[in-house]
């Protein structure tokens, strides 16, 4: 019969016979005496205290206990008597007999698995006291806590612990990857905690499972670090490649204005086309990299899907016209007026598909169609199809067409250039949207590409307000400070500005630009951002801290940094605008004219007369019927700047909208004069061809305090429309990009 003496005061085993050693799964008495029983539950501890009191009163209580020899549960009938140890400590002499029937084999196997699993399994009482930890948990988290309220205190930070208790208090399951302090050092664990019941006394408990995911987490962190390093590398390489490209394109544009012999003119035209094609490929690679590493969550908003389709046709109409193609839009009957779509991303896919169709169609037609079929539950199956009569495609070509750097014709004699990234971008964007994108075609008989996605119907749009008058644009020759460390860029800017009738002062670093700006007298400063001695951002901040009018001069960044994040950082330094190299000369001239309008000077140098609109106390709300972006202005800017660079400038505009709108709203609320408040955003919007927004801001700037809130609504509507179309500009130039 197993017999053993347990010292419940010190929670240790004092003696055991051979049968008891087998029962407890111990090789010898020394090992059993060395065991710690401190991990017993509070319920077990209380139960032993009651039994000790009973035997002291002369009783010999009997009951059943579950012991775990070799990790397996065994029910034992135990009879106890009082025994006094040699040091006078009262102890309990136990005599036990196994109880029939044997334990359920499934339970035995479950306990065996729990004993040997590498997953940490713990049970906590409602007061946070650890009731049980399996061997894996005990090794890494230590013995069970004896003090209440200790659930996670020693190994999880307070913020995560607060979230854990908040979740459990709602009867829900808490699941999160947490950094856990273990006896082996910090590690990452996938922790799951759920409400449970203590099987001993039926009280509420918490069951916690934790699985080591340190390797996965570290791999993820390495991947994220690699992504950040790639972004930095792309930003650096983009800057380094764009800088000489800006010189090549700019100087070739200057030469184009000079009289040249016919053969030289042909060579120059070839040089300009090659330079712009190289820049377009660079932009396409950067665009693909940003799509691969960007946010994968759709941003749904009410979108005029039919209007989006027509915008695509309007955008590519000039290119199709030049090729003699018929380009049309077809909208099926029954398509809802508005749909909940990620408009910018849908537009990005359509841009590439239409660009491909126009590019690969030598003659005939290109059709962009929109249809929608109702689905159960009130949603719609929306399909957008681009069909052409172009060169077509084989089934074998189609099998790899959506892969990066793939084209239908991958031979050395292919007729169509480009990086072959357009459809790879489409595929990735379609995945983000949860859309299906397919293609089909026959060689010589054209192709058809279709994207279908599920969408909810949006709210009906509000009626558009009435139009307002357009104000004149003043201007004159300006005094321009050019700060750039590259002598080619300084020479190029000086030549272009001089040809336009402006006067330039040149500075080769930020420190010299600051010294020149301190003297004053400039209408605008063109500031390169990466320069020796003092960079452009530091020089801009220093100029903003000068005294008097010199601190308020318009400063426009001119840099090869094309990533929106970097541009946003430069704008926060105090820039009023930003131009990406190669410079769009029309946009540069618009920035200069905007600076001159700021001082109210006309081209002949005389003060501008008040316009008719400035004498009207209440302007009508401007029209929102016009496009968010003027197509002609957009085409002109694309021709000179390139699609991707232009897109990044619009992304920069998007980044500054919230801050500018907050400042304008504050002025409206305070009843302050609004002309100065709207000036910066109005000028930027006008220069970029966002006439709808520029007109709305112009009307707001002339409005009275009473009518300003009504006109602010029109501004917000114009901003909403502009934000819907901005991401579409992040596409390739129709002539060279969007490759299949």
C-alpha positions as semicolon CSV with decimal commas, in nm:
position;residue;x (nm);y (nm);z (nm)
1;X;0,000;0,000;0,000
2;X;0,141;0,341;-0,093
3;X;0,220;0,549;0,217
4;X;0,384;0,887;0,246
5;X;0,424;1,175;0,491
6;X;0,355;1,526;0,358
7;X;0,465;1,842;0,544
8;X;0,182;2,077;0,445
9;X;0,336;2,363;0,643
10;X;0,652;2,369;0,428
11;X;0,484;2,207;0,125
12;X;0,736;1,926;0,091
13;X;0,745;1,548;0,106
14;X;0,908;1,410;0,425
15;X;0,898;1,034;0,362
16;X;0,752;0,771;0,127
17;X;0,769;0,395;0,088
18;X;0,852;0,217;-0,239
19;X;0,488;0,191;-0,349
20;X;0,441;0,564;-0,288
21;X;0,756;0,643;-0,488
22;X;0,605;0,450;-0,779
23;X;0,276;0,629;-0,729
24;X;0,449;0,966;-0,743
25;X;0,673;0,859;-1,030
26;X;0,992;0,927;-0,831
27;X;1,312;0,720;-0,860
28;X;1,411;0,762;-0,495
29;X;1,323;0,940;-0,171
30;X;1,585;1,213;-0,218
31;X;1,432;1,321;-0,547
32;X;1,082;1,323;-0,399
33;X;1,198;1,530;-0,101
34;X;1,360;1,781;-0,339
35;X;1,041;1,836;-0,537
36;X;0,857;2,166;-0,506
37;X;0,484;2,152;-0,447
38;X;0,449;2,530;-0,450
39;X;0,254;2,518;-0,778
40;X;-0,051;2,355;-0,620
41;X;-0,372;2,551;-0,656
42;X;-0,516;2,762;-0,379
43;X;-0,810;2,521;-0,365
44;X;-0,574;2,228;-0,296
45;X;-0,386;2,428;-0,036
46;X;-0,709;2,516;0,146
47;X;-0,822;2,154;0,129
48;X;-0,502;2,028;0,297
49;X;-0,533;2,289;0,573
50;X;-0,886;2,166;0,649
51;X;-0,772;1,802;0,659
52;X;-0,485;1,889;0,897
53;X;-0,735;2,055;1,131
54;X;-0,954;1,743;1,119
55;X;-0,674;1,500;1,207
56;X;-0,561;1,727;1,491
57;X;-0,914;1,691;1,627
58;X;-0,870;1,314;1,631
59;X;-1,045;1,235;1,305
60;X;-0,911;1,013;1,025
61;X;-1,069;1,168;0,713
62;X;-1,080;0,978;0,384
63;X;-1,131;1,125;0,040
64;X;-1,020;1,090;-0,321
65;X;-0,739;1,283;-0,486
66;X;-0,599;1,290;-0,837
67;X;-0,223;1,247;-0,861
68;X;-0,013;1,257;-1,180
69;X;0,254;0,985;-1,186
70;X;0,466;1,043;-1,498
71;X;0,221;1,313;-1,600
72;X;-0,081;1,082;-1,610
73;X;-0,383;1,133;-1,382
74;X;-0,466;0,864;-1,127
75;X;-0,755;0,871;-0,877
76;X;-0,644;0,756;-0,530
77;X;-0,853;0,688;-0,216
78;X;-0,651;0,842;0,070
79;X;-0,682;0,791;0,448
80;X;-0,486;1,026;0,676
81;X;-0,350;1,030;1,029
82;X;-0,159;1,292;1,225
83;X;0,219;1,247;1,232
84;X;0,465;1,475;1,415
85;X;0,804;1,518;1,249
86;X;1,124;1,507;1,458
87;X;1,140;1,889;1,460
88;X;0,788;1,905;1,605
89;X;0,617;2,007;1,281
90;X;0,270;1,849;1,243
91;X;0,239;1,652;0,920
92;X;-0,001;1,412;0,752
93;X;0,059;1,040;0,710
94;X;-0,119;0,932;0,392
95;X;-0,221;0,579;0,299
96;X;-0,358;0,550;-0,052
97;X;-0,520;0,294;-0,277
98;X;-0,594;0,347;-0,651
99;X;-0,965;0,372;-0,724
100;X;-1,130;0,160;-0,994
101;X;-1,226;0,199;-1,273
102;X;-0,909;0,330;-1,442
103;X;-0,899;0,676;-1,596
104;X;-1,045;0,722;-1,946
105;X;-0,769;0,650;-2,205
106;X;-0,863;0,965;-2,402
107;X;-0,806;1,171;-2,088
108;X;-0,473;0,999;-2,032
109;X;-0,365;1,080;-2,385
110;X;-0,481;1,439;-2,348
111;X;-0,280;1,485;-2,030
112;X;0,021;1,322;-2,196
113;X;-0,003;1,567;-2,487
114;X;-0,041;1,862;-2,250
115;X;0,262;1,743;-2,055
116;X;0,490;1,721;-2,359
117;X;0,364;1,998;-2,589
118;X;0,594;2,293;-2,658
119;X;0,297;2,528;-2,640
120;X;0,263;2,715;-2,312
121;X;-0,067;2,629;-2,138
122;X;-0,170;2,800;-1,814
123;X;-0,488;2,827;-1,608
124;X;-0,553;3,138;-1,397
125;X;-0,817;3,203;-1,134
126;X;-1,061;3,492;-1,153
127;X;-0,830;3,698;-0,927
128;X;-0,536;3,648;-1,162
129;X;-0,363;3,378;-0,954
130;X;-0,188;3,110;-1,159
131;X;-0,360;2,776;-1,084
132;X;-0,167;2,556;-1,327
133;X;0,112;2,569;-1,582
134;X;0,213;2,280;-1,800
135;X;0,587;2,193;-1,799
136;X;0,659;2,413;-2,102
137;X;0,495;2,714;-1,936
138;X;0,662;2,644;-1,601
139;X;1,006;2,631;-1,765
140;X;0,969;2,965;-1,941
141;X;0,742;3,160;-1,705
142;X;0,858;3,016;-1,373
143;X;0,649;2,853;-1,098
144;X;0,291;2,959;-1,047
145;X;0,232;3,292;-0,870
146;X;0,091;3,283;-0,517
147;X;-0,033;3,640;-0,507
148;X;-0,368;3,734;-0,666
149;X;-0,393;3,977;-0,955
150;X;-0,072;3,854;-1,120
151;X;-0,205;3,737;-1,459
152;X;0,061;3,849;-1,705
153;X;0,211;4,108;-1,466
154;X;0,564;3,974;-1,479
155;X;0,586;3,890;-1,849
156;X;0,347;4,119;-2,048
157;X;0,352;4,501;-2,052
158;X;0,073;4,697;-1,888
159;X;-0,092;4,819;-2,211
160;X;-0,131;4,464;-2,347
161;X;-0,245;4,339;-2,005
162;X;-0,514;4,608;-1,989
163;X;-0,639;4,507;-2,335
164;X;-0,641;4,143;-2,227
165;X;-0,862;4,208;-1,922
166;X;-1,090;4,441;-2,118
167;X;-1,147;4,168;-2,378
168;X;-1,204;3,894;-2,121
169;X;-1,447;4,111;-1,924
170;X;-1,671;4,109;-2,233
171;X;-1,662;3,730;-2,249
172;X;-1,455;3,744;-2,569
173;X;-1,131;3,571;-2,672
174;X;-0,812;3,778;-2,661
175;X;-0,568;3,690;-2,941
176;X;-0,255;3,887;-3,019
177;X;0,116;3,849;-3,088
178;X;0,294;3,983;-2,779
179;X;0,651;4,034;-2,667
180;X;0,684;3,813;-2,358
181;X;0,955;3,820;-2,091
182;X;1,057;3,457;-2,031
183;X;1,329;3,298;-1,819
184;X;1,525;3,249;-2,144
185;X;1,490;3,615;-2,241
186;X;1,234;3,822;-2,439
187;X;1,048;3,634;-2,711
188;X;0,742;3,678;-2,935
189;X;0,438;3,461;-2,864
190;X;0,100;3,424;-3,029
191;X;-0,113;3,450;-2,714
192;X;-0,474;3,337;-2,691
193;X;-0,670;3,387;-2,367
194;X;-1,030;3,277;-2,321
195;X;-1,281;3,249;-2,037
196;X;-1,280;2,901;-1,875
197;X;-1,382;2,714;-1,559
198;X;-1,159;2,572;-1,284
199;X;-1,235;2,195;-1,294
200;X;-1,158;2,161;-0,920
201;X;-1,417;2,396;-0,773
202;X;-1,610;2,517;-1,081
203;X;-1,505;2,880;-1,031
204;X;-1,445;3,117;-1,327
205;X;-1,095;3,095;-1,471
206;X;-0,886;3,205;-1,769
207;X;-0,716;2,956;-2,001
208;X;-0,406;3,096;-2,173
209;X;-0,228;2,929;-2,466
210;X;0,093;3,078;-2,604
211;X;0,289;2,963;-2,909
212;X;0,644;3,077;-2,981
213;X;0,647;3,279;-3,306
214;X;0,979;3,453;-3,249
215;X;1,131;3,326;-3,573
216;X;0,828;3,433;-3,775
217;X;0,817;3,774;-3,607
218;X;1,187;3,833;-3,660
219;X;1,154;3,724;-4,023
220;X;0,869;3,972;-4,064
221;X;1,075;4,248;-3,906
222;X;1,366;4,165;-4,137
223;X;1,131;4,176;-4,435
224;X;0,992;4,513;-4,324
225;X;1,345;4,643;-4,270
226;X;1,433;4,518;-4,618
227;X;1,129;4,695;-4,759
228;X;1,236;5,020;-4,592
229;X;1,591;4,973;-4,721
230;X;1,454;4,913;-5,071
231;X;1,245;5,229;-5,047
232;X;1,552;5,427;-4,940
233;X;1,754;5,272;-5,221
234;X;1,486;5,353;-5,477
235;X;1,461;5,709;-5,347
236;X;1,839;5,751;-5,370
237;X;1,866;5,593;-5,713
238;X;1,565;5,786;-5,836
239;X;1,732;6,108;-5,725
240;X;2,069;6,016;-5,872
241;X;1,921;5,912;-6,209
242;X;1,670;6,195;-6,233
243;X;1,936;6,462;-6,172
244;X;2,139;6,393;-6,490
245;X;1,819;6,310;-6,678
246;X;1,687;6,655;-6,587
247;X;1,994;6,808;-6,748
248;X;1,965;6,595;-7,061
249;X;1,595;6,660;-7,110
250;X;1,615;7,028;-7,017
251;X;1,911;7,107;-7,242
252;X;1,760;6,913;-7,531
253;X;1,439;7,116;-7,485
254;X;1,650;7,433;-7,502
255;X;1,813;7,311;-7,822
256;X;1,471;7,238;-7,969
257;X;1,397;7,612;-7,966
258;X;1,711;7,689;-8,165
259;X;1,734;7,683;-8,548
260;X;1,898;7,354;-8,647
261;X;1,975;7,185;-8,979
262;X;1,734;6,909;-9,075
263;X;1,967;6,620;-8,989
264;X;2,053;6,773;-8,652
265;X;1,685;6,829;-8,581
266;X;1,618;6,459;-8,648
267;X;1,898;6,356;-8,413
268;X;1,770;6,593;-8,144
269;X;1,416;6,460;-8,169
270;X;1,549;6,105;-8,131
271;X;1,751;6,215;-7,827
272;X;1,446;6,371;-7,663
273;X;1,229;6,066;-7,726
274;X;1,497;5,832;-7,589
275;X;1,546;6,044;-7,277
276;X;1,175;6,056;-7,203
277;X;1,138;5,683;-7,265
278;X;1,420;5,614;-7,020
279;X;1,258;5,842;-6,763
280;X;0,923;5,671;-6,820
281;X;1,075;5,325;-6,758
282;X;1,235;5,452;-6,438
283;X;0,900;5,588;-6,325
284;X;0,728;5,259;-6,408
285;X;0,975;5,057;-6,201
286;X;0,928;5,293;-5,906
287;X;0,551;5,272;-5,945
288;X;0,555;4,891;-5,942
289;X;0,776;4,890;-5,632
290;X;0,535;5,123;-5,451
291;X;0,235;4,909;-5,543
292;X;0,411;4,592;-5,420
293;X;0,502;4,748;-5,085
294;X;0,202;4,977;-5,030
295;X;-0,110;4,964;-4,822
296;X;-0,327;4,664;-4,913
297;X;-0,656;4,794;-4,774
298;X;-0,913;4,935;-5,022
299;X;-1,031;5,290;-4,945
300;X;-1,399;5,274;-5,040
301;X;-1,593;5,591;-5,120
302;X;-1,899;5,692;-5,320
303;X;-1,777;5,696;-5,682
304;X;-1,941;5,795;-6,009
305;X;-1,836;5,483;-6,202
306;X;-1,980;5,604;-6,533
307;X;-1,802;5,937;-6,491
308;X;-1,479;5,752;-6,418
309;X;-1,510;5,556;-6,744
310;X;-1,578;5,873;-6,944
311;X;-1,278;6,044;-6,782
312;X;-1,054;5,766;-6,909
313;X;-1,185;5,815;-7,262
314;X;-1,135;6,193;-7,238
315;X;-0,781;6,140;-7,110
316;X;-0,672;5,916;-7,397
317;X;-0,873;6,088;-7,670
318;X;-0,578;6,301;-7,796
319;X;-0,349;5,998;-7,824
320;X;-0,617;5,793;-8,000
321;X;-0,689;6,084;-8,234
322;X;-0,321;6,111;-8,329
323;X;-0,322;5,741;-8,424
324;X;-0,651;5,765;-8,609
325;X;-0,830;5,535;-8,365
326;X;-1,193;5,540;-8,258
327;X;-1,206;5,557;-7,876
328;X;-1,546;5,535;-7,707
329;X;-1,718;5,464;-7,375
330;X;-2,027;5,246;-7,335
331;X;-2,227;5,249;-7,011
332;X;-2,498;4,984;-6,983
333;X;-2,846;5,075;-6,867
334;X;-2,914;5,021;-6,499
335;X;-2,566;5,101;-6,366
336;X;-2,614;5,283;-6,031
337;X;-2,523;5,651;-6,031
338;X;-2,274;5,599;-5,747
339;X;-2,098;5,285;-5,623
340;X;-1,882;5,224;-5,318
341;X;-1,546;5,176;-5,488
342;X;-1,180;5,250;-5,433
343;X;-1,199;5,500;-5,718
344;X;-0,827;5,582;-5,741
345;X;-0,724;5,216;-5,763
346;X;-0,998;5,128;-6,012
347;X;-0,886;5,425;-6,220
348;X;-0,526;5,300;-6,199
349;X;-0,625;4,964;-6,350
350;X;-0,835;5,124;-6,624
351;X;-0,554;5,364;-6,707
352;X;-0,313;5,077;-6,774
353;X;-0,569;4,872;-6,967
354;X;-0,674;5,162;-7,192
355;X;-0,310;5,267;-7,234
356;X;-0,225;4,914;-7,350
357;X;-0,522;4,900;-7,587
358;X;-0,432;5,231;-7,753
359;X;-0,066;5,140;-7,773
360;X;-0,117;4,793;-7,924
361;X;-0,389;4,895;-8,170
362;X;-0,239;5,027;-8,496
363;X;-0,582;5,091;-8,650
364;X;-0,947;5,043;-8,571
365;X;-1,118;5,107;-8,239
366;X;-1,085;5,083;-7,861
367;X;-1,397;5,055;-7,644
368;X;-1,423;5,093;-7,267
369;X;-1,753;4,958;-7,133
370;X;-1,917;4,947;-6,791
371;X;-2,194;4,711;-6,675
372;X;-2,342;4,614;-6,340
373;X;-2,562;4,320;-6,237
374;X;-2,754;4,310;-5,907
375;X;-2,652;4,048;-5,650
376;X;-2,844;3,909;-5,351
377;X;-2,820;4,137;-5,050
378;X;-2,827;4,464;-5,243
379;X;-2,471;4,465;-5,383
380;X;-2,366;4,474;-5,749
381;X;-2,129;4,278;-5,971
382;X;-1,952;4,561;-6,153
383;X;-1,754;4,481;-6,469
384;X;-1,530;4,715;-6,670
385;X;-1,411;4,589;-7,007
386;X;-1,149;4,727;-7,246
387;X;-1,177;4,581;-7,596
388;X;-0,961;4,665;-7,897
389;X;-0,904;4,560;-8,258
390;X;-0,526;4,557;-8,218
391;X;-0,251;4,301;-8,261
392;X;-0,421;4,049;-8,031
393;X;-0,260;3,785;-7,815
394;X;-0,213;3,407;-7,801
395;X;-0,317;3,179;-7,514
396;X;0,051;3,106;-7,444
397;X;0,133;3,478;-7,422
398;X;-0,165;3,536;-7,198
399;X;-0,041;3,276;-6,948
400;X;0,251;3,497;-6,840
401;X;0,119;3,840;-6,932
402;X;0,035;3,950;-6,576
403;X;0,388;3,877;-6,454
404;X;0,636;4,163;-6,399
405;X;0,850;4,263;-6,699
406;X;0,642;4,050;-6,937
407;X;0,503;4,153;-7,276
408;X;0,303;3,968;-7,535
409;X;0,610;3,986;-7,761
410;X;0,924;3,904;-7,559
411;X;1,142;3,846;-7,864
412;X;1,449;4,047;-7,955
413;X;1,253;4,194;-8,247
414;X;0,955;4,318;-8,053
415;X;0,802;4,639;-8,189
416;X;0,681;4,787;-7,861
417;X;0,917;4,913;-7,593
418;X;0,870;4,961;-7,222
419;X;0,933;4,773;-6,900
420;X;0,633;4,541;-6,922
421;X;0,501;4,629;-6,578
422;X;0,156;4,769;-6,659
423;X;-0,045;4,449;-6,622
424;X;0,161;4,337;-6,322
425;X;0,047;4,657;-6,151
426;X;-0,311;4,581;-6,261
427;X;-0,294;4,231;-6,115
428;X;-0,163;4,354;-5,780
429;X;-0,420;4,634;-5,757
430;X;-0,699;4,392;-5,850
431;X;-0,590;4,164;-5,564
432;X;-0,614;4,456;-5,323
433;X;-0,964;4,535;-5,452
434;X;-1,076;4,171;-5,432
435;X;-1,146;4,192;-5,805
436;X;-1,121;3,939;-6,087
437;X;-0,912;4,046;-6,384
438;X;-0,903;3,836;-6,699
439;X;-0,786;3,866;-7,057
440;X;-0,852;3,698;-7,389
441;X;-0,771;3,756;-7,754
442;X;-0,661;3,617;-8,087
443;X;-0,354;3,717;-8,288
444;X;-0,445;3,984;-8,539
445;X;-0,805;4,014;-8,412
446;X;-0,769;4,220;-8,098
447;X;-0,790;4,164;-7,723
448;X;-1,040;4,200;-7,442
449;X;-0,945;4,262;-7,078
450;X;-1,205;4,272;-6,804
451;X;-1,206;4,355;-6,434
452;X;-1,509;4,258;-6,222
453;X;-1,561;4,333;-5,856
454;X;-1,838;4,342;-5,599
455;X;-1,959;4,685;-5,486
456;X;-2,236;4,834;-5,276
457;X;-2,455;5,112;-5,412
458;X;-2,354;5,458;-5,286
459;X;-2,558;5,759;-5,183
460;X;-2,710;5,984;-5,447
461;X;-2,488;6,290;-5,513
462;X;-2,603;6,636;-5,416
463;X;-2,716;6,880;-5,685
464;X;-2,424;7,089;-5,817
465;X;-2,412;7,459;-5,718
466;X;-2,428;7,748;-5,963
467;X;-2,116;7,887;-6,138
468;X;-1,907;8,191;-6,047
469;X;-1,703;8,433;-6,262
470;X;-1,343;8,350;-6,350
471;X;-1,081;8,600;-6,231
472;X;-0,792;8,720;-6,453
473;X;-0,434;8,597;-6,404
474;X;-0,178;8,874;-6,358
475;X;0,197;8,844;-6,422
476;X;0,529;9,010;-6,517
477;X;0,899;8,930;-6,539
478;X;1,015;8,812;-6,197
479;X;1,336;8,829;-5,995
480;X;1,423;8,467;-5,923
481;X;1,684;8,322;-5,685
482;X;1,803;7,980;-5,810
483;X;1,979;7,761;-5,551
484;X;2,131;7,439;-5,693
485;X;2,470;7,274;-5,647
486;X;2,465;7,121;-5,995
487;X;2,616;7,366;-6,246
488;X;2,423;7,210;-6,537
489;X;2,094;7,263;-6,355
490;X;2,184;7,622;-6,267
491;X;2,276;7,695;-6,629
492;X;1,959;7,527;-6,755
493;X;1,726;7,713;-6,517
494;X;1,897;8,045;-6,583
495;X;1,865;7,999;-6,959
496;X;1,497;7,903;-6,947
497;X;1,407;8,182;-6,705
498;X;1,597;8,440;-6,906
499;X;1,420;8,329;-7,225
500;X;1,088;8,385;-7,043
501;X;1,187;8,739;-6,945
502;X;1,280;8,674;-6,582
503;X;1,593;8,786;-6,395
504;X;1,798;8,525;-6,208
505;X;2,051;8,525;-5,925
506;X;2,241;8,198;-5,878
507;X;2,354;8,029;-5,555
508;X;2,546;7,700;-5,539
509;X;2,446;7,591;-5,186
510;X;2,189;7,661;-4,915
511;X;2,414;7,895;-4,717
512;X;2,464;8,126;-5,015
513;X;2,092;8,111;-5,092
514;X;2,017;8,218;-4,733
515;X;2,260;8,508;-4,760
516;X;2,101;8,622;-5,087
517;X;1,749;8,585;-4,950
518;X;1,843;8,795;-4,646
519;X;1,911;9,086;-4,883
520;X;1,552;9,055;-5,011
521;X;1,400;9,172;-5,337
522;X;1,313;8,828;-5,480
523;X;0,969;8,733;-5,607
524;X;1,040;8,359;-5,580
525;X;1,319;8,122;-5,475
526;X;1,377;7,792;-5,658
527;X;1,544;7,568;-5,399
528;X;1,722;7,241;-5,468
529;X;1,684;7,017;-5,163
530;X;2,012;6,822;-5,161
531;X;2,308;7,061;-5,154
532;X;2,643;7,077;-4,972
533;X;2,721;7,316;-4,683
534;X;2,348;7,369;-4,610
535;X;2,069;7,161;-4,765
536;X;1,750;7,306;-4,908
537;X;1,523;7,214;-4,615
538;X;1,757;7,380;-4,363
539;X;1,793;7,690;-4,582
540;X;1,415;7,714;-4,620
541;X;1,362;7,695;-4,244
542;X;1,626;7,963;-4,190
543;X;1,462;8,193;-4,447
544;X;1,126;8,151;-4,274
545;X;1,287;8,283;-3,954
546;X;1,421;8,602;-4,116
547;X;1,268;8,938;-4,027
548;X;1,030;9,131;-4,251
549;X;0,914;9,052;-4,606
550;X;1,217;8,832;-4,679
551;X;1,066;8,558;-4,462
552;X;0,747;8,552;-4,668
553;X;0,900;8,507;-5,013
554;X;0,755;8,219;-5,211
555;X;0,994;7,920;-5,203
556;X;0,946;7,632;-5,447
557;X;1,147;7,315;-5,409
558;X;1,309;7,185;-5,729
559;X;1,453;6,840;-5,672
560;X;1,486;6,492;-5,818
561;X;1,333;6,337;-5,505
562;X;1,013;6,190;-5,648
563;X;0,876;5,996;-5,350
564;X;0,570;6,161;-5,193
565;X;0,691;6,091;-4,838
566;X;1,011;6,286;-4,899
567;X;0,826;6,569;-5,072
568;X;0,587;6,595;-4,777
569;X;0,885;6,629;-4,541
570;X;1,024;6,912;-4,755
571;X;0,689;7,091;-4,757
572;X;0,679;7,074;-4,377
573;X;1,011;7,259;-4,377
574;X;0,832;7,565;-4,520
575;X;0,812;7,525;-4,898
576;X;0,518;7,679;-5,082
577;X;0,539;7,435;-5,372
578;X;0,745;7,154;-5,520
579;X;0,864;7,071;-5,871
580;X;1,025;6,739;-5,958
581;X;1,316;6,721;-6,198
582;X;1,301;6,710;-6,495
583;X;1,121;7,042;-6,455
584;X;0,789;7,105;-6,626
585;X;0,856;7,454;-6,766
586;X;0,488;7,542;-6,789
587;X;0,441;7,452;-6,425
588;X;0,749;7,649;-6,331
589;X;0,611;7,952;-6,513
590;X;0,278;7,902;-6,336
591;X;0,459;7,904;-6,000
592;X;0,633;8,227;-6,093
593;X;0,311;8,390;-6,207
594;X;0,149;8,274;-5,884
595;X;0,423;8,449;-5,688
596;X;0,367;8,766;-5,888
597;X;-0,008;8,748;-5,834
598;X;0,067;8,727;-5,463
599;X;0,216;9,076;-5,483
600;X;-0,061;9,202;-5,718
601;X;0,168;9,294;-6,012
602;X;0,069;9,271;-6,380
603;X;0,301;9,179;-6,666
604;X;0,384;9,545;-6,737
605;X;0,486;9,599;-6,374
606;X;0,185;9,808;-6,268
607;X;-0,050;9,724;-5,979
608;X;-0,339;9,507;-6,087
609;X;-0,682;9,673;-6,094
610;X;-0,952;9,524;-5,875
611;X;-1,152;9,266;-6,068
612;X;-1,524;9,278;-6,108
613;X;-1,553;8,986;-5,868
614;X;-1,371;9,172;-5,590
615;X;-1,639;9,442;-5,585
616;X;-1,925;9,195;-5,550
617;X;-2,012;9,136;-5,185
618;X;-2,141;8,779;-5,232
619;X;-2,009;8,559;-5,514
620;X;-2,216;8,271;-5,640
621;X;-2,102;7,922;-5,553
622;X;-1,864;7,802;-5,830
623;X;-1,967;7,528;-6,067
624;X;-1,868;7,170;-5,996
625;X;-1,976;7,057;-6,343
626;X;-1,629;7,114;-6,485
627;X;-1,371;6,830;-6,454
628;X;-1,172;6,801;-6,133
629;X;-0,859;6,840;-6,349
630;X;-0,845;7,026;-6,677
631;X;-0,760;6,760;-6,943
632;X;-0,563;7,000;-7,165
633;X;-0,349;7,126;-6,878
634;X;-0,292;6,770;-6,764
635;X;-0,184;6,660;-7,112
636;X;0,056;6,954;-7,143
637;X;0,210;6,875;-6,807
638;X;0,243;6,507;-6,896
639;X;0,423;6,592;-7,218
640;X;0,688;6,797;-7,041
641;X;0,711;6,639;-6,695
642;X;0,627;6,274;-6,737
643;X;0,338;6,083;-6,587
644;X;0,496;5,944;-6,273
645;X;0,668;6,267;-6,170
646;X;0,344;6,453;-6,226
647;X;0,161;6,195;-6,017
648;X;0,400;6,244;-5,729
649;X;0,344;6,619;-5,737
650;X;-0,030;6,561;-5,716
651;X;0,031;6,321;-5,428
652;X;0,219;6,605;-5,263
653;X;-0,083;6,830;-5,319
654;X;-0,299;6,561;-5,161
655;X;-0,071;6,557;-4,859
656;X;-0,101;6,932;-4,800
657;X;-0,480;6,953;-4,845
658;X;-0,578;6,864;-4,488
659;X;-0,351;7,122;-4,325
660;X;-0,452;7,397;-4,567
661;X;-0,823;7,319;-4,534
662;X;-0,795;7,325;-4,155
663;X;-0,637;7,670;-4,173
664;X;-0,906;7,794;-4,413
665;X;-1,188;7,654;-4,198
666;X;-1,041;7,826;-3,893
667;X;-1,045;8,158;-4,080
668;X;-1,406;8,100;-4,190
669;X;-1,512;8,021;-3,833
670;X;-1,333;8,326;-3,696
671;X;-1,485;8,555;-3,962
672;X;-1,139;8,664;-4,078
673;X;-1,057;8,794;-4,430
674;X;-1,014;8,485;-4,646
675;X;-0,804;8,603;-4,941
676;X;-0,476;8,534;-4,760
677;X;-0,605;8,208;-4,612
678;X;-0,695;8,057;-4,950
679;X;-0,404;8,202;-5,145
680;X;-0,154;7,918;-5,110
681;X;-0,391;7,635;-5,194
682;X;-0,565;7,835;-5,467
683;X;-0,236;7,906;-5,643
684;X;-0,119;7,547;-5,620
685;X;-0,452;7,412;-5,747
686;X;-0,459;7,656;-6,037
687;X;-0,102;7,578;-6,139
688;X;-0,182;7,207;-6,148
689;X;-0,496;7,248;-6,356
690;X;-0,736;7,177;-6,066
691;X;-0,959;7,460;-6,185
692;X;-1,270;7,338;-6,009
693;X;-1,093;7,370;-5,672
694;X;-0,911;7,690;-5,770
695;X;-1,239;7,858;-5,871
696;X;-1,408;7,747;-5,550
697;X;-1,120;7,888;-5,343
698;X;-1,120;8,208;-5,546
699;X;-1,489;8,259;-5,476
700;X;-1,436;8,181;-5,107
701;X;-1,154;8,433;-5,086
702;X;-1,386;8,714;-5,203
703;X;-1,685;8,605;-4,996
704;X;-1,843;8,784;-4,702
705;X;-1,850;8,629;-4,355
706;X;-2,217;8,541;-4,403
707;X;-2,171;8,350;-4,730
708;X;-1,834;8,190;-4,649
709;X;-1,977;7,875;-4,483
710;X;-2,189;7,806;-4,792
711;X;-1,888;7,845;-5,021
712;X;-1,676;7,628;-4,792
713;X;-1,909;7,340;-4,876
714;X;-1,826;7,387;-5,245
715;X;-1,455;7,382;-5,160
716;X;-1,496;7,054;-4,971
717;X;-1,684;6,902;-5,265
718;X;-1,414;7,011;-5,507
719;X;-1,144;6,862;-5,282
720;X;-1,336;6,533;-5,265
721;X;-1,355;6,515;-5,645
722;X;-0,989;6,606;-5,680
723;X;-0,883;6,334;-5,436
724;X;-1,074;6,079;-5,638
725;X;-0,872;6,151;-5,953
726;X;-0,527;6,225;-5,806
727;X;-0,417;5,858;-5,779
728;X;-0,495;5,796;-6,146
729;X;-0,211;6,025;-6,243
730;X;0,027;5,766;-6,094
731;X;0,011;5,580;-6,423
732;X;0,244;5,560;-6,716
733;X;0,256;5,787;-7,018
734;X;0,025;5,647;-7,285
735;X;0,291;5,661;-7,552
736;X;0,551;5,454;-7,368
737;X;0,416;5,283;-7,058
738;X;0,141;5,049;-6,943
739;X;0,312;4,757;-7,117
740;X;0,148;4,422;-7,141
